[in-house]
Amino acid sequence: MNSIKNRPNIVIVAIDSLRADHLGCYGYQKDTSPEIDALARESVVFDAAFAAGIPTMPSFTTLLTGLHPYRTGIVSHIGQRRLSEHVRTLPELAREHGYVTVGIDNLVVQGEGRGSWFARGYDHYSGYLYRPFGDQDARLTDRALGYMEEYAGNPLFLFLHLWSPHTPYGPQPPYDTRFYELGSAPYDMAEVRKLQPDYYEAFVDDMKLAHPEDYAYLVAQYDGEIAQTDAQVGRVVRAIKQRGAWEDTVLLVMSDHGECFGEGDFHFDHHGLYDAVTRVAMLLRLPGQQPGRCGALVSTEDIFPTLAELTDFPSPHYPLTGASLLPLLGGDATPIRPYVVSVEATRQASLALRTPEYKLILPFTEDAAGAPLPDFYGRPRDPAPLLFDLRTDPEEQRDIASDAPDRLAEMMGMLRAWRAEMADATDEPDPIQAQGLSLSFDRFMERLLARR
Ligand SMILES: [Zn+2]
């Protein structure tokens, strides 16, 4: 397929909370991403890539292991469950295979040590606490470029995790005003606040915005953060090229999940299993590979087996839930998976089964002990499953569950079969029902108010 040597450098730039359709290369009308768009012209861009788990910790655990959250048990952000020592991570395999491994990431530090497995396998784990409102991404990129310089000549595995688009939004000038158009707001902030006044008062005020009552201003701040991070992606690309390492480097730029601007009544956060959150940006640049677009349904589970195949990493002794993307790049039109199952169990609990045509969302309303699992706003959760026809309703605004009972039954059957398969493989009860929520509304509010 291509002629790269078997130990190319592997550089992963992961951008937190980056919604794919806010990038030019995914059709956004505002010029938020000139650098990523330029990289897209040299890459394979995945148009239908989805996170198997959201938000951050489940998403990245799957990326680094090639296993669905239902296999690892890591179904929530900062939950009680730890990753088993028997599960191998990408940096562990890379180091065994002779790579120098560097991680620049906040998940061990930010997670109060509860994400300890994110440091596994690194020669250098450079942890940090996310500091919004500044130029932290530039400092982190400086660190990454420093390691590239230091280990020029070695095969290098580098994982760079940038957080700028995550709340609180607060890009630096000139990015704070670049995308702001007065009067372009899709929602009235007064209506948004009514959804849960205490929550939105604390959450939005925490951002110390110049125009907190203009929804368009908040979206413009998010877009400004994307542009600020985009500039750093450009620095990484140029540094690799200037070192003459472009033909020896596999570069993956992707997000862990998106961000909601009204989908499912969520605003400025990343919960619920709508495509706004589960769809991720994914650009893979391989030396010798023809650039292009890939419309096949793929999952964050598929990254590990892809990189393992490219580099001849020793395979783990257990089966992965992900599949290599390389057949898709070779022009094979056969899909590598019929659906992606996505999970959330942080602020509310749900499973989604997404085929190219339909999306089923199944809410979880109680845990294994029968205790209620409330929704994102702390209200009793409606147990009714939701069904969307993505061909006619890609924005998932019209629930057709009651209009299409046969389709609903079919999708529910597929999800039931998948859950039974997962239970067989792990010999454990359903992880959502066993663990409950890691950050219920009440606990989230306590933490938010304590910060003020
Ligand atoms: Zn995240």
Boltz pocket constraint, residues with backbone or C-beta under 6 A from the ligand:
constraints:
  - pocket:
      binder: B
      contacts: [[A, 16], [A, 17], [A, 55], [A, 56], [A, 57], [A, 256], [A, 257]]
      max_distance: 6.0
